[in-house]
Amino acid sequence: MTKKYCIFITTLFCAFIGLFLVANAAAPDREFSEMENRNLEQMPTLSVNTLLSGEFMKNFETYTTDQFVGRDAWIGLKSSTERALGKKENNNVYFCDQNTLITRFDQPDAAKVTENLNYVNTFVENVDIPVTFSLIPTQACIWADRLPEGAPNASQTALLEQAQAAVPGATWADLYTPLMAHKDENIFYRTDHHWTSLGAYYGYTALADALGYTPVPLDTYTETVRSTEFYGTVFSSSGVRWVNPDTITTYVPDTGITVTSYTYDSSGNPVEEPRALYDTSFLSVKDKYSMFLGGNQSLGVVKTPNADKPKLLILRDSYTDSLVPFLTPHFSEIHLIDLRYYKLSLSDYIQQNDIDQALVLYSVPNFVTDSNLFWMTR
């Protein structure tokens, strides 16, 4: 290798580094990544304390990574390169058959599972209304045949059996059987962790006996396509950019249905926010699943025209958002509590709002990792 060639390579390398230094310095910082569906790190505050503690350098490293020019393109290039090299997983997401991305499900902490089941048991014992309990198996379970050959995948069915046996005071609803029976249909999104409206419908039929209603036949509804350009949370975390988008549909009309979200301001005063069964404004952003009920909320109350029907309380995760429309013909009110945000007494809430029955419903992965379920015992 000649001296001139070494100088040329060194100069080229320095120019390459310099180009990106200038580009990164000139490019405006972004606050939010639509592609990754998360807030991006901003320039950290420099002080003697943050510098000496190492906090500044740690946050600055995250900042430079998040704000790197062309970040989305580099992430896509990385995942495409790994796919070409035969890699079947990235960021705990499997690249699966039928253009599907599935989040890896590892064996959960046994003590955590037992702890959360005990919280459900305590809730059932603390209230004087009937309680239905169920867990929703996800793609890693129902669509296990799409996973790469030999991919590690802990058993969700074993957890379902454990959950059913651990809470004898509640009525167990078997969601696994109907979902498995329809596994060849589009019951889950391929790029998101949630079930589709069709999957939610089959979950709704599985809850019927326990909650005391006769399901409305699917063919009495007209399917409405809401979006054909949905990329969900699994897509965001995977780094994959080659899969086709999902389609979001709805079935149940929202005529006569109101939704109110209840929060508290900085002074602790209650605040009411009107929402909708379907908030179509979210169809113009990446987080399109939030079209259902307007996304996450501490406490939401859905009121229907069916004043003679019972009132239902659901302790839940976001899977319930697309399930609620199917429940509206059978209840006068549906109260939705997310224990990540709601920290008040559930027993008091049930008494104060004349709740007739309760449903505890989580997806398996959320239930076995949630650290907020102890609020069920308050």
C-alpha positions as CSV (number, residue, x, y, z in Angstrom):
1,M,0.0,0.0,0.0
2,T,1.6,3.3,-1.1
3,K,1.9,6.4,1.0
4,K,-0.3,8.4,-1.4
5,Y,-3.0,5.7,-1.2
6,C,-2.9,5.8,2.7
7,I,-3.2,9.6,2.6
8,F,-6.2,9.3,0.2
9,I,-8.0,6.8,2.4
10,T,-7.3,8.8,5.5
11,T,-8.6,12.0,3.9
12,L,-11.6,10.3,2.6
13,F,-12.4,8.9,6.0
14,C,-12.0,12.2,7.7
15,A,-14.2,13.9,5.1
16,F,-16.8,11.3,5.6
17,I,-16.8,11.9,9.4
18,G,-16.7,15.6,8.9
19,L,-19.7,15.5,6.6
20,F,-21.8,13.8,9.2
21,L,-20.5,16.1,12.0
22,V,-21.6,19.1,9.9
23,A,-24.9,17.5,8.9
24,N,-25.8,16.6,12.5
25,A,-24.9,20.1,13.7
26,A,-27.0,21.7,11.0
27,A,-30.0,19.5,11.2
28,P,-32.8,20.6,13.6
29,D,-33.5,18.3,16.5
30,R,-36.6,16.3,16.3
31,E,-38.9,15.8,19.3
32,F,-40.8,12.8,18.1
33,S,-40.1,9.9,15.7
34,E,-43.2,8.9,13.8
35,M,-41.5,5.8,12.5
36,E,-40.5,4.6,16.0
37,N,-43.5,6.1,17.7
38,R,-41.6,7.5,20.6
39,N,-40.2,10.8,22.0
40,L,-36.5,11.4,21.1
41,E,-33.8,12.5,23.5
42,Q,-33.2,16.3,23.6
43,M,-29.9,18.1,24.3
44,P,-29.2,17.4,28.0
45,T,-28.5,20.2,30.5
46,L,-24.9,20.6,31.4
47,S,-24.0,21.2,35.0
48,V,-21.2,20.4,37.4
49,N,-23.4,17.7,39.1
50,T,-24.6,16.0,35.8
51,L,-21.0,16.1,34.5
52,L,-19.4,14.6,37.6
53,S,-22.1,12.0,38.0
54,G,-21.8,10.8,34.4
55,E,-25.4,11.6,33.7
56,F,-24.6,14.2,31.1
57,M,-22.4,12.0,29.0
58,K,-25.0,9.1,29.3
59,N,-27.8,11.4,28.1
60,F,-25.6,13.1,25.5
61,E,-24.8,9.7,24.0
62,T,-28.5,8.9,23.7
63,Y,-29.2,12.3,22.3
64,T,-26.6,12.0,19.5
65,T,-28.0,8.5,18.6
66,D,-31.6,9.7,18.6
67,Q,-30.8,12.9,16.6
68,F,-28.4,11.3,14.1
69,V,-29.1,12.6,10.6
70,G,-31.0,10.1,8.5
71,R,-31.7,7.9,11.5
72,D,-34.8,6.2,10.1
73,A,-32.9,5.3,6.9
74,W,-29.9,3.9,8.8
75,I,-32.3,1.7,10.9
76,G,-33.9,0.4,7.8
77,L,-30.6,-0.3,6.2
78,K,-29.4,-2.2,9.3
79,S,-32.4,-4.5,9.4
80,S,-32.4,-5.1,5.7
81,T,-28.7,-6.1,5.9
82,E,-29.3,-8.4,8.8
83,R,-32.2,-10.0,6.9
84,A,-30.0,-10.6,3.8
85,L,-27.5,-12.3,6.1
86,G,-30.2,-14.7,7.3
87,K,-31.0,-13.1,10.7
88,K,-34.5,-13.9,11.8
89,E,-34.8,-11.5,14.8
90,N,-34.1,-7.9,15.8
91,N,-34.8,-6.1,19.0
92,N,-36.8,-9.2,20.3
93,V,-39.0,-9.2,17.2
94,Y,-39.1,-12.2,14.9
95,F,-39.3,-11.9,11.1
96,C,-42.0,-14.4,10.4
97,D,-43.9,-16.1,7.6
98,Q,-46.7,-14.3,5.8
99,N,-45.1,-10.9,6.2
100,T,-45.6,-10.9,9.9
101,L,-43.6,-9.4,12.8
102,I,-44.1,-11.1,16.2
103,T,-42.6,-10.0,19.5
104,R,-40.6,-12.7,21.2
105,F,-42.3,-14.2,24.3
106,D,-39.9,-15.4,26.9
107,Q,-40.6,-17.4,30.0
108,P,-41.9,-14.9,32.6
109,D,-40.8,-14.6,36.1
110,A,-42.8,-17.2,38.0
111,A,-42.9,-15.1,41.2
112,K,-44.3,-12.1,39.3
113,V,-47.0,-14.2,37.7
114,T,-48.0,-15.7,41.1
115,E,-48.0,-12.2,42.6
116,N,-50.3,-10.8,39.9
117,L,-52.7,-13.7,40.1
118,N,-52.9,-13.2,43.9
119,Y,-53.8,-9.5,43.2
120,V,-56.7,-10.7,41.0
121,N,-57.8,-13.1,43.7
122,T,-57.8,-10.3,46.3
123,F,-59.8,-8.1,44.1
124,V,-62.4,-10.9,43.6
125,E,-62.6,-11.4,47.4
126,N,-62.9,-7.6,48.1
127,V,-65.9,-6.9,45.9
128,D,-69.5,-8.2,46.1
129,I,-70.2,-8.3,42.4
130,P,-69.5,-11.2,39.9
131,V,-66.1,-11.0,38.3
132,T,-65.0,-12.5,35.0
133,F,-61.3,-13.1,34.5
134,S,-59.4,-13.9,31.3
135,L,-56.1,-13.5,29.5
136,I,-55.7,-12.9,25.8
137,P,-53.1,-15.2,24.0
138,T,-51.1,-13.2,21.4
139,Q,-49.6,-13.8,18.0
140,A,-46.6,-15.8,19.6
141,C,-49.2,-18.3,20.7
142,I,-51.9,-18.4,18.1
143,W,-49.6,-17.8,15.1
144,A,-46.7,-19.9,16.5
145,D,-46.6,-21.7,13.1
146,R,-45.4,-18.5,11.5
147,L,-42.3,-18.2,13.7
148,P,-38.9,-19.0,12.4
149,E,-37.9,-22.7,12.8
150,G,-36.5,-23.3,16.2
151,A,-37.4,-19.8,17.6
152,P,-37.5,-19.8,21.4
153,N,-41.2,-19.3,22.4
154,A,-42.5,-19.8,26.0
155,S,-45.9,-21.5,26.4
156,Q,-48.8,-19.1,26.8
157,T,-51.3,-22.0,27.1
158,A,-49.5,-23.1,30.3
159,L,-50.0,-19.6,31.8
160,L,-53.7,-19.7,30.8
161,E,-54.2,-22.9,32.7
162,Q,-52.3,-21.5,35.7
163,A,-54.4,-18.4,35.6
164,Q,-57.7,-20.3,35.4
165,A,-56.8,-22.5,38.4
166,A,-55.4,-19.6,40.5
167,V,-58.5,-17.5,40.7
168,P,-61.4,-19.9,41.5
169,G,-63.7,-17.1,42.7
170,A,-63.9,-15.6,39.2
171,T,-65.6,-17.0,36.2
172,W,-63.0,-17.9,33.7
173,A,-63.6,-17.1,30.0
174,D,-61.6,-19.2,27.4
175,L,-60.4,-16.9,24.7
176,Y,-57.8,-19.3,23.4
177,T,-60.2,-21.8,21.8
178,P,-62.1,-19.3,19.5
179,L,-58.9,-17.5,18.5
180,M,-57.2,-20.7,17.7
181,A,-60.2,-21.9,15.7
182,H,-59.9,-18.7,13.6
183,K,-56.1,-18.5,13.4
184,D,-56.1,-18.6,9.6
185,E,-58.1,-15.3,9.6
186,N,-56.7,-11.8,10.1
187,I,-57.3,-11.8,13.9
188,F,-54.1,-10.0,14.7
189,Y,-52.2,-7.2,13.1
190,R,-49.0,-8.2,11.4
191,T,-47.1,-5.1,12.5
192,D,-48.7,-4.4,15.9
193,H,-49.1,-6.4,19.1
194,H,-52.9,-5.9,19.3
195,W,-55.7,-8.0,17.9
196,T,-57.7,-6.7,15.0
197,S,-61.4,-5.8,15.2
198,L,-62.1,-9.3,13.8
199,G,-60.0,-10.9,16.6
200,A,-61.7,-8.7,19.2
201,Y,-65.0,-10.0,17.9
202,Y,-64.1,-13.6,18.5
203,G,-62.9,-12.5,22.0
204,Y,-66.3,-10.9,22.5
205,T,-68.1,-14.2,21.6
206,A,-65.9,-16.0,24.1
207,L,-66.9,-13.6,26.9
208,A,-70.6,-14.0,26.2
209,D,-71.5,-16.8,28.6
210,A,-69.5,-15.3,31.5
211,L,-70.9,-11.8,31.1
212,G,-74.4,-13.0,30.3
213,Y,-75.3,-11.9,26.8
214,T,-76.0,-13.4,23.4
215,P,-73.4,-12.2,20.8
216,V,-74.6,-10.2,17.8
217,P,-73.8,-12.3,14.7
218,L,-70.9,-10.9,12.7
219,D,-72.8,-10.9,9.5
220,T,-75.3,-8.4,10.8
221,Y,-72.6,-5.8,10.8
222,T,-71.1,-3.9,7.9
223,E,-67.2,-3.9,7.9
224,T,-65.8,-0.5,7.5
225,V,-62.2,0.0,6.4
226,R,-60.7,2.9,8.3
227,S,-57.1,2.7,7.1
228,T,-54.9,0.6,4.8
229,E,-51.7,2.3,6.0
230,F,-51.3,1.2,9.6
231,Y,-47.8,0.3,10.9
232,G,-47.9,-0.6,14.6
233,T,-45.6,-0.8,17.6
234,V,-43.9,-4.0,16.7
235,F,-43.0,-2.5,13.3
236,S,-41.6,0.5,15.2
237,S,-39.4,-1.5,17.5
238,S,-38.2,-4.1,15.0
239,G,-36.3,-1.7,12.7
240,V,-37.9,-3.6,9.8
241,R,-39.0,-1.5,6.9
242,W,-39.9,-4.0,4.2
243,V,-43.3,-5.4,5.4
244,N,-46.6,-4.2,4.0
245,P,-48.9,-2.1,6.2
246,D,-51.9,-3.4,8.1
247,T,-55.6,-2.5,7.5
248,I,-57.8,-1.2,10.4
249,T,-61.5,-2.0,10.2
250,T,-64.5,-1.5,12.4
251,Y,-67.9,-3.2,12.5
252,V,-70.1,-1.6,15.2
253,P,-71.7,1.8,14.5
254,D,-71.1,4.4,17.1
255,T,-74.6,6.0,17.0
256,G,-75.8,7.2,20.3
257,I,-72.6,6.3,22.2
258,T,-70.7,8.8,24.2
259,V,-67.2,8.4,25.7
260,T,-65.8,10.5,28.6
261,S,-62.2,10.3,29.9
262,Y,-61.6,11.4,33.5
263,T,-58.3,12.7,34.7
264,Y,-57.1,15.2,37.4
265,D,-55.3,18.5,36.9
266,S,-52.1,19.6,38.8
267,S,-54.3,20.7,41.7
268,G,-56.0,17.4,42.0
269,N,-59.3,18.6,40.6
270,P,-61.3,16.2,38.3
271,V,-61.2,16.9,34.6
272,E,-63.6,15.5,32.1
273,E,-62.5,15.1,28.5
274,P,-65.0,14.1,25.8
275,R,-63.8,11.3,23.6
276,A,-65.4,9.0,21.0
277,L,-65.8,5.3,20.3
278,Y,-63.8,6.0,17.1
279,D,-61.6,9.1,17.0
280,T,-60.7,9.3,13.3
281,S,-58.2,12.1,13.8
282,F,-55.7,9.5,14.8
283,L,-55.9,8.0,11.3
284,S,-53.7,10.9,10.1
285,V,-50.8,10.0,12.5
286,K,-48.7,6.8,13.0
287,D,-50.5,5.7,16.2
288,K,-53.6,4.8,14.3
289,Y,-54.7,2.2,16.9
290,S,-55.5,5.1,19.2
291,M,-58.5,5.7,16.9
292,F,-60.3,3.3,19.3
293,L,-61.5,5.4,22.3
294,G,-58.8,8.0,21.7
295,G,-55.9,5.9,23.1
296,N,-54.7,5.4,26.7
297,Q,-56.7,6.8,29.5
298,S,-56.8,6.4,33.3
299,L,-60.6,6.1,33.5
300,G,-63.0,6.1,30.6
301,V,-66.8,5.7,30.7
302,V,-68.7,4.6,27.7
303,K,-72.4,5.3,27.8
304,T,-74.9,3.6,25.4
305,P,-78.6,4.2,24.7
306,N,-79.4,0.9,26.5
307,A,-80.5,2.3,29.8
308,D,-82.0,-1.0,31.0
309,K,-78.8,-2.9,30.6
310,P,-76.2,-3.6,33.4
311,K,-73.1,-1.6,34.1
312,L,-69.7,-3.2,33.5
313,L,-66.3,-2.4,34.9
314,I,-63.2,-3.5,33.0
315,L,-59.7,-3.6,34.5
316,R,-57.7,-3.7,31.3
317,D,-55.0,-3.0,28.9
318,S,-55.2,-1.5,25.4
319,Y,-56.5,-4.7,23.8
320,T,-59.9,-3.7,25.3
321,D,-60.1,-0.5,23.2
322,S,-61.1,-2.5,20.1
323,L,-63.3,-4.9,22.1
324,V,-65.5,-2.3,23.7
325,P,-67.6,-1.5,20.5
326,F,-68.9,-5.1,20.5
327,L,-69.9,-4.8,24.1
328,T,-72.0,-1.7,23.7
329,P,-75.3,-3.4,22.7
330,H,-75.3,-5.3,26.0
331,F,-74.5,-2.7,28.7
332,S,-75.8,0.7,29.7
333,E,-72.3,1.8,30.8
334,I,-68.8,0.4,30.4
335,H,-66.3,1.7,32.8
336,L,-62.6,1.3,31.8
337,I,-59.8,1.5,34.3
338,D,-56.1,1.3,33.4
339,L,-54.2,0.6,36.6
340,R,-51.0,2.1,35.2
341,Y,-52.7,5.5,35.8
342,Y,-55.7,4.9,38.2
343,K,-54.7,4.7,41.8
344,L,-57.9,5.1,43.8
345,S,-60.0,2.4,45.6
346,L,-61.7,0.1,43.2
347,S,-64.2,-1.1,45.9
348,D,-65.3,2.5,46.4
349,Y,-65.6,3.1,42.7
350,I,-67.8,0.1,42.3
351,Q,-70.1,1.2,45.1
352,Q,-70.3,4.8,44.0
353,N,-71.1,4.0,40.4
354,D,-73.5,1.1,41.0
355,I,-71.4,-1.3,38.9
356,D,-73.1,-4.7,38.3
357,Q,-70.2,-6.9,37.2
358,A,-66.5,-6.7,36.5
359,L,-64.1,-8.1,33.9
360,V,-60.4,-8.4,34.4
361,L,-58.9,-8.7,30.9
362,Y,-55.2,-8.4,29.9
363,S,-53.1,-9.9,27.1
364,V,-50.7,-12.6,28.5
365,P,-47.5,-10.6,28.0
366,N,-48.9,-7.5,29.7
367,F,-50.4,-9.4,32.6
368,V,-47.2,-11.3,33.4
369,T,-45.0,-8.2,33.5
370,D,-47.4,-5.5,34.8
371,S,-46.2,-3.9,38.0
372,N,-49.4,-1.9,38.7
373,L,-51.8,-4.7,39.5
374,F,-51.4,-4.4,43.2
375,W,-53.8,-1.4,42.9
376,M,-56.5,-4.0,42.4
377,T,-56.3,-4.6,46.2
378,R,-57.0,-1.0,47.2
